[in-house]
Amino acid sequence: MKPRWKGKGSEAKASADPMSKIVSQLHSSLIRSVARGLLLSRNVLIEADAELSYLFNRARFGRSRITSQEEKQWFQLDMEEAFYLCFSLECLKGIGKDGSIKVSYKAYSHLRYKNWVVRSGLQYGADFIAYRHLPALIHSEYAVLALSKGDNELNGQLRVWSDVHCTVRLCGSVAKTLLVLFVDSNSQGTSSPSCLEHYTVEEETITRWNPEQSREGQTSLRNQTNLGTILNLAPKEA
């Protein structure tokens, strides 16, 4: 499926202002401000000035929260977002420590490291949705499921073919490709963030089989991209 840019000139705008540059600006601003987050249930709140608010919005991290204090603005980060800023980019402090490392975080950071914009995929029945650039310029391309490799308890979403069929049909109805990220802990523990360095991620896309493609005179089955195709994600931007 080709990228679906929103409007004429959107692709050119994205090329001139790569996501890697936007995230780098957010990283620098967070370090200068010595930003600290407040752990609250399953989210993290962070106070932001005008510059930081602008960059949070640009890089698509978190959601702004309106408070009674007009001079202050707060952003609510998901745990994966906060963890990424804290332990991968090392530009956020004080979010507290969790006793375990979630598979969903490794999947999130895997995509973010490749400069995909990652947002919640709850409305599509997925863990995340992934955008090639800013959502204002392009539609999301992938609905993402994060699964633990070899763990049937965590892989309950795709344990039977009816689940696979329903999920793929849903993705097709909203013009998205189903991307499954299998996270392998490689027998490492989950007691500290350093364990993540040893985790690996296997990317696979799952698409519906189109019988039209197997008719005589059409592309042979050997050249088709269907169930279990390894996804070659866009390379990390320079």
C-alpha positions as CSV (number, residue, x, y, z in Angstrom):
1,M,0.0,0.0,0.0
2,K,1.4,3.4,-1.0
3,P,1.6,6.3,1.4
4,R,-1.6,8.3,1.3
5,W,-0.6,12.0,1.5
6,K,-3.1,14.5,2.6
7,G,-3.3,17.2,-0.1
8,K,-1.0,18.5,-2.8
9,G,2.4,19.4,-1.5
10,S,2.3,17.3,1.7
11,E,5.0,15.0,0.6
12,A,7.3,17.9,-0.2
13,K,6.6,19.4,3.2
14,A,7.5,16.2,4.9
15,S,10.8,15.8,3.0
16,A,11.8,19.4,3.8
17,D,11.0,18.9,7.5
18,P,11.9,15.3,8.5
19,M,10.6,13.7,11.7
20,S,14.2,13.1,12.9
21,K,14.8,16.9,13.0
22,I,11.5,17.6,14.8
23,V,12.3,14.9,17.5
24,S,15.8,16.3,17.8
25,Q,14.4,19.7,18.6
26,L,12.1,18.3,21.3
27,H,15.1,16.4,22.7
28,S,17.2,19.6,23.0
29,S,14.4,21.6,24.5
30,L,13.7,18.9,27.2
31,I,17.3,18.8,28.2
32,R,17.6,22.6,28.4
33,S,14.5,22.7,30.6
34,V,15.6,19.8,32.8
35,A,12.1,18.5,32.4
36,R,10.6,16.2,35.0
37,G,7.4,14.1,34.8
38,L,4.8,13.3,37.4
39,L,3.8,9.6,37.5
40,L,0.0,9.4,37.7
41,S,-1.7,6.0,37.4
42,R,-0.8,4.8,33.9
43,N,0.2,8.2,32.5
44,V,2.8,10.8,33.1
45,L,2.1,14.5,33.4
46,I,4.7,17.1,32.5
47,E,4.6,20.9,32.8
48,A,5.5,22.7,29.6
49,D,6.2,26.2,28.6
50,A,5.2,27.7,25.2
51,E,8.3,26.3,23.4
52,L,8.0,22.8,24.8
53,S,4.3,22.7,24.2
54,Y,4.9,23.6,20.5
55,L,7.5,20.9,20.2
56,F,5.4,18.2,21.9
57,N,2.6,18.9,19.5
58,R,5.0,19.0,16.5
59,A,6.6,15.6,17.4
60,R,3.3,14.1,18.4
61,F,4.2,13.2,21.9
62,G,1.3,13.2,24.4
63,R,-1.8,15.3,24.6
64,S,-2.3,18.8,26.1
65,R,-4.5,19.0,29.2
66,I,-6.3,22.2,30.1
67,T,-6.1,23.3,33.7
68,S,-7.4,26.2,35.8
69,Q,-3.9,27.7,35.7
70,E,-3.8,29.7,32.5
71,E,-0.1,30.4,32.7
72,K,0.7,26.7,32.8
73,Q,0.2,23.9,30.3
74,W,0.4,20.3,31.0
75,F,1.0,17.4,28.7
76,Q,-0.2,13.8,29.4
77,L,2.1,11.1,28.1
78,D,1.4,7.5,27.7
79,M,3.8,5.2,29.6
80,E,5.5,4.1,26.4
81,E,6.1,7.7,25.4
82,A,7.4,8.7,28.8
83,F,9.6,5.7,29.0
84,Y,11.1,6.4,25.5
85,L,11.9,10.0,26.5
86,C,13.4,8.9,29.8
87,F,15.4,5.9,29.0
88,S,16.0,6.0,25.2
89,L,16.5,9.7,24.6
90,E,17.5,10.4,28.2
91,C,15.8,13.8,28.2
92,L,13.1,13.3,30.8
93,K,13.6,12.7,34.6
94,G,11.6,11.6,37.6
95,I,8.9,9.4,36.1
96,G,9.5,6.7,38.7
97,K,10.4,3.1,38.2
98,D,8.2,0.2,37.0
99,G,9.0,-3.3,38.2
100,S,8.7,-4.7,34.7
101,I,9.3,-3.8,31.1
102,K,6.3,-4.2,28.8
103,V,6.5,-5.7,25.3
104,S,4.4,-2.8,24.1
105,Y,7.2,-0.4,25.0
106,K,9.8,-2.2,23.0
107,A,7.5,-2.2,20.0
108,Y,6.8,1.5,20.4
109,S,10.5,2.4,20.7
110,H,11.3,0.2,17.7
111,L,9.0,2.3,15.5
112,R,9.9,5.6,17.0
113,Y,13.6,4.9,16.5
114,K,12.9,4.6,12.8
115,N,11.1,8.0,13.0
116,W,7.6,6.7,12.6
117,V,5.0,8.8,14.4
118,V,3.3,6.3,16.8
119,R,-0.2,6.9,18.3
120,S,-2.7,4.8,20.2
121,G,-4.5,2.3,18.0
122,L,-7.3,1.6,20.4
123,Q,-10.0,2.8,17.9
124,Y,-8.7,0.3,15.3
125,G,-8.5,-2.7,17.7
126,A,-4.7,-2.5,17.7
127,D,-1.9,-1.4,20.1
128,F,-0.7,1.5,17.9
129,I,-1.0,3.1,14.6
130,A,2.0,4.3,12.7
131,Y,2.4,7.4,10.5
132,R,5.2,8.1,8.0
133,H,5.2,11.8,9.1
134,L,2.8,14.2,10.8
135,P,-0.8,13.1,10.9
136,A,-1.8,16.5,9.4
137,L,0.2,15.6,6.2
138,I,-0.5,11.9,5.8
139,H,-2.8,9.1,6.8
140,S,-1.5,6.3,9.1
141,E,-0.2,3.3,7.1
142,Y,-0.1,0.6,9.7
143,A,-2.2,-0.8,12.5
144,V,0.3,-2.4,14.9
145,L,0.0,-5.3,17.3
146,A,2.9,-5.9,19.8
147,L,3.2,-9.6,20.7
148,S,5.7,-11.5,22.8
149,K,7.4,-14.1,20.7
150,G,6.6,-17.6,21.8
151,D,4.3,-16.6,24.7
152,N,0.8,-17.9,23.9
153,E,-0.7,-16.1,26.9
154,L,0.3,-12.7,25.6
155,N,-0.5,-13.7,22.0
156,G,-4.2,-14.3,22.6
157,Q,-5.2,-11.7,20.0
158,L,-4.1,-13.9,17.1
159,R,-4.4,-17.4,18.5
160,V,-7.2,-18.5,16.1
161,W,-7.7,-17.8,12.4
162,S,-11.0,-16.1,13.0
163,D,-9.2,-13.4,15.0
164,V,-6.7,-13.0,12.2
165,H,-9.4,-12.7,9.6
166,C,-11.4,-10.2,11.6
167,T,-8.4,-8.0,12.4
168,V,-7.2,-8.0,8.8
169,R,-10.7,-7.2,7.5
170,L,-10.9,-4.3,10.0
171,C,-7.5,-2.9,8.9
172,G,-8.5,-3.2,5.2
173,S,-11.8,-1.3,5.8
174,V,-9.8,1.7,7.1
175,A,-7.0,1.4,4.5
176,K,-4.3,0.2,6.8
177,T,-1.9,-2.7,6.7
178,L,-1.7,-5.0,9.8
179,L,1.8,-4.9,11.2
180,V,2.7,-7.5,13.9
181,L,5.8,-6.9,15.9
182,F,7.1,-10.0,17.7
183,V,9.3,-9.0,20.6
184,D,11.8,-11.6,21.8
185,S,13.4,-11.1,25.2
186,N,16.1,-13.5,24.4
187,S,15.9,-15.0,27.9
188,Q,16.7,-11.6,29.5
189,G,15.1,-10.4,32.7
190,T,12.7,-7.5,33.1
191,S,14.2,-5.9,36.2
192,S,15.8,-2.9,34.6
193,P,15.7,-0.8,31.4
194,S,19.1,-2.1,30.4
195,C,17.5,-5.4,29.5
196,L,15.9,-3.7,26.5
197,E,19.2,-3.6,24.7
198,H,19.1,-7.4,24.3
199,Y,15.5,-7.6,23.1
200,T,14.9,-8.1,19.4
201,V,11.9,-7.3,17.2
202,E,10.7,-9.3,14.2
203,E,8.4,-7.4,11.8
204,E,5.7,-9.1,9.8
205,T,2.7,-7.8,7.8
206,I,-0.5,-9.7,7.3
207,T,-2.7,-9.0,4.3
208,R,-5.7,-10.7,2.8
209,W,-5.2,-13.1,-0.1
210,N,-6.6,-11.7,-3.3
211,P,-7.8,-14.5,-5.6
212,E,-7.6,-12.2,-8.6
213,Q,-3.9,-12.2,-8.3
214,S,-3.6,-16.0,-8.8
215,R,-5.5,-16.2,-12.1
216,E,-3.7,-17.2,-15.3
217,G,-1.8,-14.3,-16.8
218,Q,-1.4,-12.6,-13.4
219,T,1.5,-12.4,-11.0
220,S,2.5,-15.8,-9.7
221,L,1.9,-16.8,-6.1
222,R,5.6,-16.9,-5.5
223,N,5.8,-13.1,-6.1
224,Q,2.8,-12.1,-4.0
225,T,3.0,-10.4,-0.7
226,N,0.4,-12.0,1.6
227,L,0.4,-13.7,5.0
228,G,3.6,-13.5,7.0
229,T,5.5,-11.1,4.7
230,I,8.5,-9.5,6.4
231,L,8.1,-5.7,6.5
232,N,11.0,-3.6,5.4
233,L,10.3,-0.4,7.3
234,A,11.6,2.9,6.0
235,P,15.2,3.5,7.1
236,K,16.0,5.9,9.8
237,E,16.2,9.4,8.6
238,A,19.6,11.1,8.6
